[in-house]
Structures are given as structure tokens and as C-alpha cells.
Amino acid sequence: MKTINALQLRQSLGKVVAALEKTGEPILLERGRKPVGVIVSIQDFQERFVEKSATAERKKIFDEIARLAIASRDRTPVAKILRELRDSD
């Protein structure tokens, strides 16, 4: 993984972006020799963060659907329930 400091980033942002587009390899950003961030390609970002959260949200929705789809213990036919509702009016 390539490492650059904040000064290098400010001085050559265009080159850094070009390198990121060309290689797709993440770039470690340092300030005062301490890592402070990582610059990643949009593809890496989508795969690691956007798609991951969307997958988690889909799983949550599917789990809720499955929970709601559990068969009712009441085996009364729907037609009978509707008839009773109409007759009660």
C-alpha cells in the first residue's frame, strides 16, 4: 500500500487521483508520521461500505418478512372470517 503525507497530497492531488484510478490500490494518508485515513477507489468504497450496508438492510427486511409470514395458529378459513365480518354489520 502506498503511503503519502498530507503535504504530498496537497501538492500533488492530481497525481494521487491518477494513481488511484490506474492501480485501484488504497493509499494510506499520514499526518506527522501517524496514519489518519485511507483513500480508496469508488469501487472499493461501494464493495466494502455501500453494498455491505445494503446487504445488511436487505437481510433485515427478509428476516422481518419471514417473521411475519409464519403461519397463524388460527386455521379458520378466510371465507368464513369474511362472512362473519359481513354478517356482523
C-alpha positions as a printed NumPy array, in Angstrom:
array([[  0.   ,   0.   ,   0.   ],
       [  1.324,   3.374,  -0.996],
       [  1.724,   5.944,   1.792],
       [  1.62 ,   9.722,   1.417],
       [  1.55 ,  12.575,   3.876],
       [ -0.854,  15.499,   3.948],
       [  1.685,  17.869,   2.368],
       [  2.3  ,  15.5  ,  -0.553],
       [ -1.433,  15.15 ,  -1.018],
       [ -1.938,  18.923,  -1.152],
       [  0.962,  19.392,  -3.564],
       [  0.057,  16.595,  -5.962],
       [ -3.604,  15.738,  -5.617],
       [ -3.969,  15.221,  -9.366],
       [ -1.16 ,  12.646,  -9.429],
       [ -2.572,  10.854,  -6.393],
       [ -6.012,  10.631,  -8.001],
       [ -4.49 ,   9.418, -11.279],
       [ -2.541,   6.718,  -9.443],
       [ -5.675,   5.647,  -7.59 ],
       [ -7.624,   5.403, -10.844],
       [ -4.807,   3.477, -12.542],
       [ -3.991,   0.931,  -9.841],
       [ -7.083,   0.956,  -7.619],
       [ -4.739,   0.338,  -4.696],
       [ -5.688,   2.106,  -1.437],
       [ -3.424,   4.964,  -0.361],
       [ -2.585,   5.452,   3.319],
       [ -2.669,   9.105,   4.376],
       [ -0.383,  10.171,   7.212],
       [ -0.012,  13.344,   9.219],
       [  3.131,  13.652,  11.3  ],
       [  4.009,  10.013,  10.519],
       [  0.73 ,   8.834,  12.046],
       [ -1.92 ,   7.187,   9.876],
       [ -5.045,   9.358,   9.727],
       [ -7.002,   7.921,   6.816],
       [ -7.119,   5.843,   3.693],
       [ -8.023,   6.95 ,   0.201],
       [ -9.826,   4.179,  -1.683],
       [-11.279,   3.827,  -5.154],
       [-15.007,   4.268,  -5.599],
       [-15.265,   0.563,  -6.446],
       [-13.635,  -0.432,  -3.134],
       [-15.843,   2.016,  -1.274],
       [-19.019,   0.604,  -2.816],
       [-17.993,  -3.015,  -2.241],
       [-16.89 ,  -2.502,   1.343],
       [-19.37 ,   0.025,   2.649],
       [-22.362,   0.781,   0.424],
       [-23.102,  -2.765,  -0.704],
       [-22.364,  -4.162,   2.753],
       [-24.878,  -1.868,   4.416],
       [-27.436,  -2.518,   1.655],
       [-26.971,  -6.255,   2.108],
       [-27.466,  -5.915,   5.853],
       [-30.622,  -3.859,   5.292],
       [-31.977,  -6.443,   2.805],
       [-31.308,  -9.222,   5.319],
       [-33.161,  -7.27 ,   7.992],
       [-36.159,  -6.839,   5.674],
       [-36.15 , -10.518,   4.643],
       [-35.985, -11.577,   8.289],
       [-38.96 ,  -9.346,   9.083],
       [-40.926, -10.782,   6.142],
       [-40.118, -14.314,   7.278],
       [-41.218, -13.466,  10.804],
       [-44.495, -12.063,   9.539],
       [-45.058, -14.977,   7.167],
       [-45.125, -17.575,   9.937],
       [-48.398, -19.407,   9.651],
       [-51.126, -18.289,  12.007],
       [-52.299, -20.77 ,  14.631],
       [-55.875, -19.91 ,  13.743],
       [-56.846, -22.265,  10.911],
       [-60.234, -20.653,  10.28 ],
       [-60.785, -20.354,   6.519],
       [-60.575, -16.808,   5.195],
       [-64.029, -17.089,   3.584],
       [-65.589, -17.86 ,   6.966],
       [-63.857, -14.889,   8.602],
       [-65.053, -12.566,   5.825],
       [-68.613, -13.936,   6.093],
       [-68.601, -13.317,   9.837],
       [-67.324,  -9.77 ,   9.345],
       [-70.054,  -9.023,   6.776],
       [-72.761, -10.551,   8.937],
       [-71.729,  -8.555,  11.997],
       [-72.525,  -5.232,  10.269]])
